[in-house]
Structure formats: structure tokens, C-alpha cells
Amino acid sequence: MTNKIEFKLFAPRNKQAALMGSFSSWNQISMTKNEQGFFQTVIELEDGIYQYKFRVQQLNSNSEVEQWVDVIDPYSTNVNEAEGTSVLQVKDGKKIIDDYVWQYNNKTLPENQEIVLYEIHVADFTRGDNNSGRQGKYNDIITKLDYLSDLGINTIQLMPVTEFTGSYSWGYKVRHFFATESSYGSTTDLKQLIDECHARGIRFIIDGIYNHSDEECPLLLIDRDYWYYHSAKNPDDPDSYWGPEFNYEYCDEELDIKPAWQFVGDVVRFWIEEYHIDGIRFDALKQLGNYDFLDWIAQQAKQVAGEKSFYNVGEHIPETPELTVDSGSMDGCWRESFRIFVLDYVSGKTFNLEQLKEVLDAKRQGFSYATNIVHYLASHDRNHLMVELADRGIFDAAAFQRAKLAVVLQMTAVGIPMISMGEEFGQDTRQTPNQPNPLKWSLLENAANRNLWVHYQKLINLRYQNSALHTENIEFFYADPEAKLLAYQRWNDSGSRVVVVVNLGDRHLTNYCVKNLPTDGAWHEWISDTVAQASENNLYVDLLEYEAKVFGSQ
């Protein structure tokens, strides 16, 4: 039995287009253009899997001749890159992506202020497990979800999973915005990963690349200047040009649409509806630079997500409160300066009390809420802390000591913490964008690396146990510039408190008196699992060089 299946291609300025497919022995099928700019045709197909592509009379301002080119459907959800075709599945007379049935849609997930992020590159995350050397896939991440849950992770953020070209990539030059990266697994595999995350109370965030695309994106082949700038938007900054850039300023006055807005809006709506994602990291927002579009696309995401918590977080380097304050478009912003300054402090390069207070309290920089800031010590773009410390001549036990101090600052500062995969056990390889960089899971067999992992686990657990760390409340109640010591408290309105005492100096402080403690009585030191008594608002502590202690009110 056959059913009528519609094919359409949006190309309002192109004169002609045709459909070709396995169903027509690759002979051209004519398409009719309507007033909205769509070329359309309807053909009868039986249930099955088909390949197809469009042949379109290309618009290219670099040439007076309008050449015919074959293009993959820009809205294709499955592509055969080797053949240059879209893949279509018809079942029960309808187009489908797959027949996955979601199991855990009703699971309770963390609210935005509770997020603890974990950034993952699919190919490298499990590549080093058991020394297999095999590229990781979506299904491999599922086998590690219990590990992540045990660590305390409640939100994973995958580096781009949209289809890219080549055998290995970080994915930041997207070619097909609706298709998942086929080398990582099927659409069903990705949905099962997201579903299994939700089953464990883990939110799932994708990396959205909406500033630029791959040079062979089908939109460019159809009509470059309709969706993109003709050339680099910022020619004086060639280092920030990563591919053809979407033109969010151009408006098609005849159709009364902004083509780039429409396309990316369709992309965002599709991923939320089809894959049940819980947030988007927006890449390269400084380069994208259109706040009107960002406001609109963020609102679109929230509307499609409905009542569930959804987190829009932007990468804008250097960070800016403009993204988040008042009517800002993003819920949060990556805070690159935190990583830079914390590295300076834990490596002993500098000590400036007022600057340190601003590092820990982003409100002093103009941010309003804890959810406005994402703090990281490393990311896909920035080397792991162990690498940075080694570059500064800090190795072995000293490096682990400084790393633990950095983690305390990250987990107790006002904001949301993000862990770059492997950071929790001291991954010590440099980031390599163009070649595989597997995690060294075997490091967990070393006592020092395992101890660092436990340190992370304890501090993440503290964030669960004490919601004072979800608030914007922070007070610096004691400082000793000579000893390079700072003490601060975090609290909430229900009376929960966390007190942090930080020794950023190279001296061992014995029986040191921390004054002006908020309350007397018993305080539980979270890392060592010991109890200290405070009286007359004084607390006596022993602190190794570059050590922090974290106290929760009993």
C-alpha cells in the first residue's frame, strides 16, 4: 500500500528545483514553487527507507551563472554523508525519525539552581576505558551514568552531537543541524541516552552552534547570501572566524521573515520537541552578537519546553552580565575569568583580597543570581587544571593539594559548577581539537587520583545537602592579608549555613583563630568528617598550605 508523502524545499530566491531519489531511480521529479518560497511535490511511497536529495539552480553572488547543484535537505534528520543524500523512513504511511517510545518523561529533575554540570565529548569519554581505543558512542555513555550519579552529577552537557564532516571532530562546525552525528550512534541511541539520564534524575543539555556553520552546509549551496553574511562579519578579528556566519540582521521584506531567525528557531524547537532536552549551551555569543535574536530564541526555547525547567546558558568570552541581568536573554553565562583568577591564586601567582571576593561573588561583577554564572576550572577549550599546574612547575602531591583548593572555591562560590570530563580524577592530557584525546580512566587506580575524586564527590554532596550553596548569599566575615587567609559564609533563609576558610598562602597555620564566626556551637567539617566547636564567635583550625576547610552548621 502506498501513501502520499510530501517533499519540500525552502528556497524563495531560486528559480528552479527538483527532487531525486532512490524511489525514482534518481531521475528528476519536478517541483512547484508556492508564494511562501517553498518548492513542493507529493509522491506515493510504500513503507520503507529511502534516500533522496534536491537538485537546485544555485544562487551565488560570486558567479553570474546560476549552476545546478545537488544538495542534501537542510531539514534532513538522517543523512548519508558519503553518498550526499538524505535518508527518509516511512512507516504506517508517515515520515518518521524512529519509533522510540519514551519511558521516563515524568521523572523529577533538578531545578536550575541545583545544577552540577558535567561536560562530555562523546567520542573521547569512553575511548580510554579498558584501553580499547574504540571511539565512544551514545550507548557507552549509558554504561557510565551510574558512575556520574555516584559522583553527584545531575546534569550532563554534551559537546555538539549534530552531524559534522570527517572521522573526528569536536563538532563546532555543523553541516546538518537536524541530523545527529551518525558515528556516535542512531537517533534511537541518543534518545535512549537522554531517557536513561532522566531515569536517574540527570538533566541533559546540548551544545548549540548558531553563530556559524560548516562551509558545505546545504543552505550555503542553495543561496548563501539569504541565510549568511557574504563574508566575515568582523574582518578585523580573523581568529574569531570559524566558518560562514549566520546573518541575523537580514530581513526578506517580501515574505516578512528573517531567514536565519526562522531556520535556527526551527532547529531549536526541533531538538526540544524531538529529543526532550533540558537546556542549550549557546556557543560563541560574543561573535554572534545579536541580542534581539538571542532574546527571541531563548523565549522560543522556553515556550517549547513548557512547564519543565529549561536552562539557556551562553558562552561569551569575556563574560558579560548583559546576557543575564534584567531582560537579558540567557539564564546563565560561562564565567571564564573565574578559571583564570582561581588558577592564579592556587598557583601562588597573586593574592588580592578585593579581587578574590569578586571572583567568589559574581554579584560584584553585575550578575544577579546564582544561576547566572557557570564556573569551571577546565573546559573543552581550556586545558585541565593538572596541565596548567604542571606548566607552572607544580607537580605530584603539591598539584593535588592545589587542585583540591580550587575545587572548594568552585563548589562554594556563588554560581553553578561545571566539571570538564576527567577533571574529577586529575586528567592530565592537553586538549586536542583535531585528534582523539581519550580519558585516562586508569588514573582512578592511583590513590592520589582516587582521593581527588572523593574530594569532588564530598563537595558535590554538600551542594545537595545544604541549599545555602544554591543562593546568592555570601558574606566575607574574616580576612588576614598577611597570612593570605579568607573566610566567608553562604546561607539561606531557612537557617542553613556553610562556612569556608581558605589558606592561599604557603605556610602551615596551626591552631589558627578565625574570628567573627556567624554562630557558636558545633560545626561539621565536611571534607575530613570531623566536628569543631566555636565559642565567642571564634573557631580554631589547622590549615596546611593551600588548603581550605568547609564547615556546615550542625
C-alpha positions in Angstrom: 0.0 0.0 0.0 1.3 3.4 -1.0 0.7 6.8 0.7 1.2 10.3 -0.4 4.5 11.8 1.0 5.3 15.5 0.7 8.7 16.8 -0.1 9.5 20.5 0.2 12.5 22.8 0.0 12.5 26.4 1.1 14.5 28.4 -1.5 12.5 31.6 -2.1 15.0 33.3 -4.4 15.9 30.3 -6.5 14.3 29.8 -9.9 14.0 26.0 -10.1 14.4 22.9 -8.0 13.8 19.2 -8.5 13.6 16.1 -6.3 15.7 13.0 -7.0 15.6 9.7 -5.0 16.0 6.0 -4.8 12.3 5.9 -5.4 12.7 7.4 -8.8 15.9 5.6 -9.9 17.5 9.1 -9.3 15.5 10.6 -12.1 14.4 14.2 -11.5 10.9 14.9 -10.3 9.7 18.4 -10.9 8.7 20.6 -8.0 6.3 23.6 -7.9 7.1 26.8 -6.1 4.4 28.4 -4.0 4.1 32.0 -2.8 5.8 31.3 0.5 9.0 30.3 -1.3 8.7 26.5 -0.9 9.3 24.1 -3.8 6.9 21.2 -3.3 6.0 17.9 -4.7 4.0 14.9 -3.5 4.8 11.3 -4.4 3.3 7.9 -3.4 5.6 5.7 -1.4 5.3 2.4 0.4 6.6 1.9 3.9 10.4 1.6 3.8 13.7 3.5 3.9 14.6 5.8 1.0 17.4 8.1 0.0 16.9 11.4 -1.7 18.4 14.8 -2.5 17.4 18.0 -4.2 18.8 19.5 -7.4 18.5 23.2 -7.3 19.5 26.1 -9.5 22.0 27.7 -7.2 22.1 31.4 -6.4 25.7 32.5 -5.9 26.8 36.2 -6.0 30.3 35.1 -6.9 29.1 33.9 -10.3 26.7 35.3 -12.9 25.9 31.7 -14.0 23.2 30.0 -11.9 24.6 26.5 -11.7 22.7 23.4 -10.9 23.8 21.7 -7.7 22.8 18.7 -5.7 22.1 19.3 -2.1 21.0 17.4 1.0 17.7 18.5 2.5 18.7 21.3 5.1 16.0 19.8 7.3 17.1 16.2 7.0 17.1 14.3 10.3 19.3 11.5 8.9 22.0 11.8 6.2 24.3 9.6 4.3 27.3 11.9 4.1 29.3 9.5 1.9 26.5 9.4 -0.8 25.5 13.0 -0.3 21.9 12.1 0.4 19.1 12.5 2.9 17.7 9.3 4.4 13.9 9.1 4.8 11.9 6.4 6.7 8.2 5.9 6.0 6.2 3.8 8.4 2.4 3.4 8.5 2.2 5.9 5.7 4.0 8.7 7.5 7.5 10.1 7.7 9.2 9.1 11.0 12.6 9.7 12.5 12.5 6.5 14.6 9.9 4.7 16.7 11.5 5.2 20.1 9.0 5.2 23.0 10.0 7.5 25.9 9.9 5.8 29.3 10.8 8.5 31.9 9.1 11.7 30.9 7.6 12.2 34.3 10.7 11.9 36.4 11.5 14.8 38.7 14.7 16.7 37.5 16.8 19.2 39.3 15.9 22.9 39.2 18.3 25.3 37.6 19.8 26.5 40.9 20.6 22.8 41.8 22.5 22.0 38.6 26.0 20.4 38.8 27.2 20.3 35.2 29.5 17.7 33.5 30.8 18.4 30.0 31.3 15.4 27.8 32.8 14.7 24.3 31.1 11.6 23.1 34.0 10.1 21.2 36.6 10.6 23.9 34.6 10.0 27.1 34.9 6.2 27.0 37.6 5.8 24.4 40.3 5.2 27.0 38.1 2.8 29.1 39.8 -0.6 29.3 42.4 0.7 26.8 40.0 -0.3 24.0 40.9 2.7 21.9 37.4 2.5 20.3 35.6 5.7 19.7 32.9 6.3 22.3 29.2 6.2 21.4 25.9 7.3 23.0 25.4 3.7 24.3 28.8 3.8 26.0 27.8 6.9 28.0 24.8 5.0 29.3 27.3 2.5 30.9 28.9 5.4 32.8 25.7 7.1 34.0 25.8 5.2 37.4 29.4 6.4 37.7 28.3 10.0 37.2 25.4 9.6 39.6 27.7 8.3 42.2 29.9 11.3 41.7 26.9 13.5 42.2 26.4 14.8 38.7 22.8 15.8 37.9 23.2 17.5 34.5 25.4 16.4 31.6 26.2 18.8 28.7 27.3 17.0 25.5 29.6 18.8 23.1 27.9 19.1 19.7 26.1 15.9 18.5 24.8 17.3 15.2 26.2 15.8 12.0 29.7 17.0 11.1 32.2 16.0 8.4 35.2 13.8 8.9 36.0 10.9 11.2 36.8 13.0 14.4 35.7 16.4 15.5 34.6 18.5 18.5 31.6 19.3 16.3 31.7 23.0 16.3 31.3 23.3 12.5 27.9 21.9 12.0 26.9 20.7 8.5 23.5 19.3 9.2 21.6 20.9 12.0 18.7 18.5 12.3 20.7 15.3 12.0 22.6 13.6 14.8 26.2 12.6 14.4 26.0 9.1 12.9 29.4 7.9 14.1 28.1 8.2 17.7 25.0 6.0 17.1 21.5 6.2 15.9 18.7 8.7 16.8 17.2 5.9 18.9 20.6 5.5 20.8 20.6 9.2 21.6 17.1 9.2 22.8 17.8 6.2 25.0 20.8 8.0 26.5 18.6 11.0 27.3 15.8 8.8 28.7 18.3 6.9 30.9 19.7 10.3 32.1 16.1 11.3 33.1 15.6 7.9 34.8 18.5 8.8 37.1 17.3 12.4 37.7 20.0 13.8 35.4 19.2 16.7 33.1 20.5 16.7 29.5 21.9 19.8 27.8 23.1 20.1 24.2 25.7 22.4 22.7 24.0 24.7 20.2 26.2 26.2 17.4 24.2 29.1 15.9 26.9 31.6 15.1 28.4 29.8 12.1 28.3 26.5 10.2 30.4 24.2 8.0 31.3 25.6 4.5 29.3 22.7 3.0 26.1 23.3 4.9 23.2 22.9 2.3 21.9 26.4 3.0 25.2 27.8 1.6 24.9 25.7 -1.5 21.3 26.9 -2.1 21.6 30.6 -1.6 24.5 31.8 0.6 23.5 35.4 1.0 20.0 34.6 2.1 20.9 33.0 5.4 24.6 34.1 5.8 26.8 37.1 5.6 28.6 37.2 2.3 32.0 37.4 4.0 33.3 37.6 7.6 31.2 39.8 9.8 34.2 41.0 11.7 37.1 41.0 9.2 39.4 42.7 11.8 39.2 39.7 14.0 40.1 36.7 11.8 40.9 34.5 14.8 37.2 34.6 15.7 36.0 33.4 12.3 35.2 29.7 12.4 33.1 29.4 9.3 30.3 31.1 7.3 28.3 33.2 9.8 24.5 33.4 10.0 23.1 36.9 9.2 20.6 37.7 11.9 20.2 41.2 10.5 18.8 40.4 7.1 15.1 40.5 6.6 13.2 39.2 3.5 10.7 42.0 3.1 8.6 40.2 0.5 8.0 37.3 2.9 8.3 39.4 6.0 10.7 37.0 7.7 14.3 36.9 8.9 15.6 33.8 7.3 18.4 33.0 9.8 16.0 33.5 12.7 13.4 31.2 11.1 15.9 28.4 10.4 17.7 28.4 13.8 14.3 28.8 15.5 13.2 25.6 13.7 16.4 23.9 14.8 15.9 24.8 18.5 12.2 23.8 18.5 13.0 20.5 16.8 15.7 19.5 19.4 13.5 20.3 22.4 10.4 18.5 21.0 12.1 15.5 19.4 14.9 14.8 21.9 13.3 16.1 25.2 16.5 18.1 26.1 16.6 20.2 29.2 18.8 23.1 28.1 21.1 24.6 25.5 24.6 25.9 25.7 24.8 28.7 23.1 28.3 28.8 21.6 30.2 31.9 20.6 27.7 34.6 21.6 30.2 37.4 21.5 30.8 36.6 17.9 27.1 36.1 17.2 26.4 39.5 18.8 22.7 40.0 18.1 20.9 40.4 21.4 17.5 40.8 19.8 17.8 37.4 18.2 19.2 35.9 21.5 16.2 37.3 23.4 13.8 35.8 20.8 15.5 32.3 20.5 15.7 32.0 24.3 12.0 32.7 24.6 11.2 30.2 21.9 13.1 27.5 23.8 11.3 28.3 27.0 7.9 28.2 25.3 8.5 24.9 23.6 9.9 23.4 26.8 6.7 24.3 28.6 6.5 23.9 32.4 9.7 21.9 32.9 12.9 23.7 33.9 15.0 24.7 30.9 18.4 26.3 31.1 19.8 28.6 28.4 23.5 29.2 29.1 25.7 31.3 26.9 29.4 31.2 26.1 30.5 34.8 25.9 34.3 35.4 26.4 34.9 37.6 28.2 31.7 37.1 30.2 29.2 39.9 30.4 26.2 40.4 32.8 24.3 41.9 29.8 23.4 38.4 28.8 21.5 37.7 32.0 20.5 40.8 34.0 17.1 42.5 33.8 15.7 41.4 30.4 18.9 39.5 29.4 18.3 36.6 27.1 20.3 33.9 28.9 19.7 32.2 32.2 23.4 31.8 32.7 26.8 32.7 31.3 30.1 30.8 31.2 32.5 32.8 33.5 35.9 32.5 32.0 37.5 35.0 34.5 36.8 32.6 37.4 39.1 30.0 35.9 41.8 32.5 35.1 41.9 34.0 38.6 41.5 30.8 40.6 44.4 29.4 38.7 46.5 32.5 39.6 45.5 32.1 43.3 46.1 28.4 43.7 49.4 28.5 41.9 50.6 31.3 44.2 50.9 33.9 41.5 48.8 36.5 43.2 46.8 37.4 46.2 44.4 40.4 46.1 41.6 40.2 48.7 39.1 42.5 46.9 39.7 40.7 43.6 39.2 37.3 45.3 35.9 38.5 46.8 34.7 39.4 43.3 35.8 36.0 42.0 33.7 34.3 44.6 30.8 36.7 44.5 29.8 37.4 40.9 27.2 40.0 42.1 30.1 42.4 42.4 30.6 42.0 38.7 27.0 42.8 37.9 25.4 39.4 37.9 22.1 39.0 39.8 21.5 35.3 40.6 23.5 32.1 41.3 22.0 30.6 38.1 23.6 33.5 36.0 27.1 32.1 36.3 28.7 28.8 35.3 32.1 28.3 36.9 34.7 25.9 35.5 38.3 25.0 36.1 38.7 23.5 32.7 36.6 23.1 29.6 37.0 21.6 26.1 38.7 24.9 25.1 40.9 25.1 28.2 43.4 22.6 29.5 42.8 20.5 32.6 44.0 22.0 35.9 46.7 19.4 36.3 48.2 20.5 32.9 48.0 24.2 33.9 49.7 23.5 37.3 52.4 21.4 35.6 53.1 24.3 33.3 53.7 26.4 36.4 56.1 23.9 37.9 53.6 22.4 40.3 53.6 18.6 40.3 52.6 15.5 42.3 51.3 16.0 45.8 51.5 19.8 45.6 49.4 19.7 42.4 46.7 17.6 44.0 46.7 19.9 47.0 46.2 23.0 44.8 43.6 21.2 42.8 41.6 20.4 45.9 41.7 24.0 47.0 40.5 25.1 43.5 37.5 22.7 43.7 36.5 24.1 47.1 36.5 27.6 45.6 34.5 26.4 42.6 31.9 24.5 44.6 31.3 27.2 47.2 31.4 30.3 45.1 28.1 31.9 44.1 27.1 30.1 40.8 26.7 26.8 39.1 29.8 24.5 38.9 30.8 22.7 35.7 33.3 19.8 35.6 35.1 19.1 32.3 35.2 15.3 31.9 38.1 13.7 33.7 38.8 16.8 35.8 37.4 14.9 38.8 40.2 12.4 38.8 43.1 14.6 37.6 43.1 14.0 33.8 46.5 15.3 32.8 46.4 15.5 29.0 46.3 18.6 26.9 43.1 19.4 24.9 43.5 18.4 21.2 40.7 19.7 19.0 41.8 17.7 15.9 42.8 14.4 17.3 41.4 11.9 19.8 42.1 12.6 23.5 40.8 9.6 25.5 40.1 9.9 29.2 42.7 8.0 31.3 40.3 6.0 33.4 43.1 4.0 34.8 44.1 7.1 36.8 41.3 6.1 39.2 43.5 3.2 40.3 46.1 5.6 41.8 45.5 6.6 45.4 46.0 10.4 44.8 43.7 10.5 41.8 41.0 8.5 43.6 41.3 10.8 46.6 40.7 13.8 44.4 37.6 12.1 43.0 36.3 11.5 46.6 37.0 15.2 47.3 34.8 16.2 44.4 32.1 13.8 45.5 32.0 15.2 49.0 31.8 18.7 47.9 29.1 18.0 45.3 27.2 16.1 48.0 27.4 19.2 50.2 25.6 21.2 47.5 22.8 18.6 47.7 22.7 18.5 51.5 22.9 22.3 52.1 20.9 24.5 49.8 22.7 27.6 51.2 25.0 27.0 48.2 22.1 27.4 45.8 21.6 31.0 46.8 23.2 34.3 46.0 24.0 34.9 49.7 27.7 35.3 50.6 29.5 37.3 53.3 33.2 37.7 53.8 33.4 37.8 57.6 37.1 37.5 58.2 40.4 38.2 56.3 44.1 38.1 57.1 46.0 39.5 54.2 49.4 38.8 55.8 48.5 35.1 56.2 46.7 35.1 52.8 43.6 33.8 54.5 39.9 34.5 53.8 36.8 33.2 55.5 33.2 33.5 54.1 29.8 32.1 54.8 26.9 31.1 52.5 23.4 30.8 53.9 19.7 30.6 53.1 16.6 31.9 54.7 15.8 28.6 56.4 18.9 28.9 58.5 21.3 26.6 56.7 24.9 27.8 56.6 28.2 26.9 55.1 31.5 28.4 56.3 34.6 28.2 54.2 38.1 29.0 55.5 40.7 29.3 52.8 44.5 29.4 53.2 46.0 30.7 50.0 49.5 31.0 51.4 52.5 28.7 51.5 52.6 28.5 55.4 51.1 25.8 57.6 48.7 27.5 60.0 48.4 25.7 63.4 45.6 26.4 65.9 44.7 29.5 63.9 41.9 31.6 65.3 39.2 32.5 62.7 37.2 35.4 64.2 33.7 36.7 63.7 32.2 33.3 63.0 28.4 33.7 62.4 27.3 31.4 65.2 28.8 29.4 68.1 28.5 25.7 68.6 29.4 22.6 66.7 30.4 22.9 63.1 30.8 19.8 60.9 34.0 19.9 58.7 32.7 18.4 55.5 35.9 17.1 53.9 37.5 15.4 56.9 34.2 14.5 58.5 35.2 16.0 61.9 33.5 18.4 64.3 34.9 21.7 65.5 33.5 23.8 68.3 33.2 27.6 68.0 32.8 29.8 71.0 32.7 33.6 71.4 32.5 33.6 67.6 36.0 32.2 67.3 37.0 29.0 65.6 40.4 27.4 65.9 41.6 25.5 62.9 44.8 23.8 61.5 45.4 24.6 57.8 48.0 23.2 55.6 49.5 25.5 52.9 47.0 25.9 50.1 44.2 24.2 52.0 40.6 25.0 52.6 38.2 23.7 55.2 34.4 23.7 54.6 32.1 23.7 57.6 28.3 23.1 57.7 26.2 24.1 60.6 25.2 21.2 62.8 
